[in-house]
């Protein structure tokens, strides 16, 4: 068989660079939205001949009208990419012997996949950058709705283990200089999660609670609880020298009492 008799498949001349592939993936997923499906209906099925720009304006108005018509509360209508997740209310504090089954829960709506995530598909991003961006969004969305996500919540949402989720939370704080509003950071629970020195230090300098909340990115309830416990320990140290006695009176663990005692000024 001669070479000129051989049949060859057409050469694929498409650009397969990382940036171009990412852009094609972005265009594919972007086209799955209800807005784009309706736009295709207008232009290719309904005989609409006023152009894509006018059709898009009509579709935006219709979608806004439908959302307003069916929305009874802010969380009653889920958008594409959203889900309901049960988180713990800000004012629901842990205590010894209190199980998760005894803990109140609050349904919140989270943007699991947002328009911003879709836009990020235009260019390759490392999965770590994507996850840091998502945990920032999720924790703040929960906080805005009056609830807190734990590291376990983030682990489930990211489909990673709890240790990895904790690393992401700490990495975010290290990179951006501010802690995420997780349950551990706001209610100050969990190993190594303590901002007592910062909060009590500001309190001793005369800063008011709202200012302390803003400077430390903690809730009013958490800041007030820290100040209340500190002042109680400071008062009891004038009456008792034994940390165990103070611990039993105030119902805080001995190590926590010791932390507060160490924060009391020497001239107090």
LINDAKA-V45739 format. One record per residue. N is the residue number from 1. PSI is psi in whole degrees, 0 to 359 (999 if undefined). Layout:
BEGIN
n=[N N]
psi=[PSI PSI]
END
This chain:
BEGIN
n=[1 2 3 4 5 6 7 8 9 10 11 12 13 14 15 16 17 18 19 20 21 22 23 24 25 26 27 28 29 30 31 32 33 34 35 36 37 38 39 40 41 42 43 44 45 46 47 48 49 50 51 52 53 54 55 56 57 58 59 60 61 62 63 64 65 66 67 68 69 70 71 72 73 74 75 76 77 78 79 80 81 82 83 84 85 86 87 88 89 90 91 92 93 94 95 96 97 98 99 100 101 102 103 104 105 106 107 108 109 110 111 112 113 114 115 116 117 118 119 120 121 122 123 124 125 126 127 128 129 130 131 132 133 134 135 136 137 138 139 140 141 142 143 144 145 146 147 148 149 150 151 152 153 154 155 156 157 158 159 160 161 162 163 164 165 166 167 168 169 170 171 172 173 174 175 176 177 178 179 180 181 182 183 184 185 186 187 188 189 190 191 192 193 194 195 196 197 198 199 200 201 202 203 204 205 206 207 208 209 210 211 212 213 214 215 216 217 218 219 220 221 222 223 224 225 226 227 228 229 230 231 232 233 234 235 236 237 238 239 240 241 242 243 244 245 246 247 248 249 250 251 252 253 254 255 256 257 258 259 260 261 262 263 264 265 266 267 268]
psi=[128 160 326 349 351 136 132 146 147 138 138 105 12 155 121 27 157 320 318 319 318 321 321 321 320 313 324 312 327 327 353 356 155 323 316 327 318 323 319 321 315 312 330 351 330 0 23 129 22 1 162 326 313 319 320 320 319 316 317 318 318 317 320 321 316 318 316 323 321 354 119 326 172 335 10 345 118 138 168 131 356 159 158 131 137 115 173 129 152 322 14 98 151 158 163 130 357 115 168 329 337 2 134 148 152 123 130 156 125 141 91 315 120 170 326 322 319 318 326 342 351 332 148 132 145 143 334 319 320 315 322 320 320 318 329 315 312 315 322 325 318 317 319 335 11 23 171 139 139 172 329 319 312 323 317 316 326 350 44 176 167 326 317 318 320 323 321 317 316 323 321 313 322 320 318 357 19 142 150 148 62 170 321 322 321 314 358 59 164 157 131 0 95 130 29 314 317 313 311 326 316 322 317 336 355 7 143 163 313 322 318 319 316 319 328 357 45 158 159 319 318 316 315 323 318 314 318 315 321 313 325 317 318 320 318 333 342 345 329 144 342 121 327 320 314 319 317 323 314 351 42 153 156 317 324 318 318 322 317 319 320 340 352 125 148 331 12 999]
END
